[in-house]
Amino acid sequence: MRRPGARAAGLALVFLILACLAGGARAALQSPRQAAVLAAPAVERSPPPPGAAWRPVTLPDDAGYSRPSLARAPAWYRVGFDYPDDPVRQTQWAVYVPYFYDGGEIWLNGSLIGSVAERSAAVHARTYRPQTALLPASLLRPGHNELAIRAALPSDYPLRFAQLSIGPRDEIQPLHNQRMFWVRTVPELTVLVSVLVAGFVAFIWWRRPSESLYGLFGLAAVLWAVRTMTFLIDALPIGLWQWWRVLYQCATGGFVIVMAVFTLHYAGMRRPWLDRALVAYGLVGPLWFALGGFAAEQAIARWWLGGMVGVGLLIIAVAVRYARRRGTLTAAALSAVMAFAVLVGIHDYLLTWDPRLLGRFFPEWTGHRIHLLHYGSNTLLVAMGALLTARFLRTLHSLEELNRTLESRVADRERALAANYARLAALEREHAAAEERQLIMRDLHDGLGSQLFTSLSRVERGDMDEGQIAVTLRACIADMRLALDALASGEHDLGAALGNFRFRWEAQLLAAGVRSGWDIDLPEDGTTLSPHAALQLLRVAQEALTNVLKHAHATRVEVKLRRAGEMLEMEIEDNGRGLGAEPGRQGGGHGLHNMRSRAQRLGGTLDLRPTAAGGCRVVLCLPMTVPAAATA
């Protein structure tokens, strides 16, 4: 009897074997390297028989090297593969062709299973998309099977045939999708993004023509979008195709030239002669087309675009010099991206015109025929866009810093100006006060001082009795009080000076039997006059009231003061005997002539008018702002 442990070990061994069988059931992809080829200037539309002139060939095949005399002839390829005889492994199979540029047909065991558009007399067809054809189970047989693939007549380049992959569809489809993404989806996105970016930067350049970098970048994006369209065009009428090839070649060369000029300008190496030389070389291709026609395309693509390698090396040199001069990570990244773009451009040029040279070092890679310039230039455009964006952000940051600095400087200037203005205002006030003091001192000297000196001389000579001395002293005291009233009012407040003046004169008039009325109509915000001007106004009023007391024999006097616009009007009216006999000089006063002189010095006028009742009206009118010259 077998022990349980032995039974468990046996079951484990069975499961392990089944697992190995299940793992082996997944057939690996087959990528045959050996095939047979039959090339001729013209080949049949159906597969040639096994006894035809087949020749062995290694895949991938470049007819330019394997059969130079028939490099541009159509050909049939025979590729064998094994189909499993185990029903478990007989799933849906397919054949994957990475590139089938000029089109053709795919046959399985003598039956047609798929075709790709090829050139005709009216339509030019060339596709970069990968091709996948399902292998019908009814045509497959266990063991050896054979694919016969007709490659159509190539148009512009030697016939190139890819290395196939054959196997279960689930393993073929990821290969197809991956290559489809890189050769079809990425170009579609490139065209869309390039056009959008070009429109955006062109708008910036239109608004700011001085920013030539944006204009160059926009032009480069447009040219690259045009050049990338070749991956999206599978067929065109022959006439349009020829013009499209002209546009394609010129856009490719123009892109390189524009990026070279962009790099020079970005690095600060503006050399007009070098710009002109680059532009002149960029015009060689279009001029060559104009002279040689469509037939010149091959020579232009080989030699004119080949010369762009030198332009690319110039770009690398400029980028490296810029990186060494700046010594920043951004500059180093720029030089690295430039070098990458130029190197992949050289790679594509060799892949197109001399793939054997690349094949010596990267035989497997060369067979896939993946052009890298498209991705290198995309990286370059992204890097250039990032550099311009960073430059734009730096400019905004600099403007913000400049604005902050300017605001700080303006604030400092405003504070300095305010301080200077305050100092100037203080100096002006001091100067005005000094001028006012000088004017009042001169007035006191010429008026009160002269009167005291004259009176003293008369007293010393014995020409004045005690009564005359008393009258003279009272007049001097009144003149002194008048000056003190004008000086004592704060901030040149005329109302305060008038208040003191009214207080004294109202009592004197009442003591003399003269009733007085005072009508002072000044704005509430205050009416100001300089102390000297206020003193002159009060002296005019004093002279007028003194004449009322001494000569008018009046019983009533009205004093009115009001502001009319920019003028100040004072009116003193009595009901006395009028102007019948105008006094010439009244005692120690200056009389009517002195009143008019004071008014004129203030820039005003003085009028004497009779009243309807027979009295006299004195009207003084003077400007609120009295020039300094007028008060001098």
Salt bridges, closest charged atoms under 4 A:
ASP61 OD2 - ARG67 NH1 2.86
ASP62 OD2 - ARG160 NE 3.13
ASP102 OD1 - ARG126 NH1 3.51
GLU105 OE2 - ARG45 NH2 3.53
GLU105 OE2 - ARG150 NH2 3.47
GLU118 OE1 - ARG45 NH1 3.74
GLU118 OE2 - ARG150 NH2 2.89
GLU146 OE2 - ARG78 NH2 2.77
GLU171 OE2 - ARG26 NH2 3.90
GLU188 OE2 - ARG184 NE 3.94
GLU211 OE1 - ARG391 NH1 2.98
ASP234 OD2 - ARG129 NH2 2.98
ASP234 OD1 - ARG184 NH1 3.33
ASP275 OD2 - HIS265 NE2 2.82
GLU297 OE2 - ARG245 NE 2.62
ASP348 OD1 - HIS347 ND1 2.88
GLU364 OE2 - ARG33 NH1 3.01
GLU401 OE2 - HIS397 NE2 3.87
GLU401 OE2 - ARG404 NH2 2.19
ASP412 OD1 - ARG415 NH2 2.10
GLU435 OE2 - HIS431 NE2 2.75
ASP443 OD2 - ARG539 NH1 1.47
ASP443 OD1 - ARG598 NH1 3.75
ASP446 OD1 - HIS445 ND1 3.22
ASP463 OD2 - ARG461 NE 3.02
ASP479 OD1 - ARG539 NE 3.09
ASP485 OD2 - ARG504 NH2 2.42
GLU506 OE1 - ARG502 NE 3.72
GLU558 OE2 - ARG556 NH2 2.50
GLU566 OE1 - ARG563 NH2 3.97
GLU569 OE1 - ARG562 NH2 3.34
GLU571 OE1 - ARG562 NH2 3.94
GLU571 OE2 - ARG617 NE 3.18
GLU573 OE1 - ARG617 NE 3.32
ASP607 OD2 - ARG609 NH2 3.54
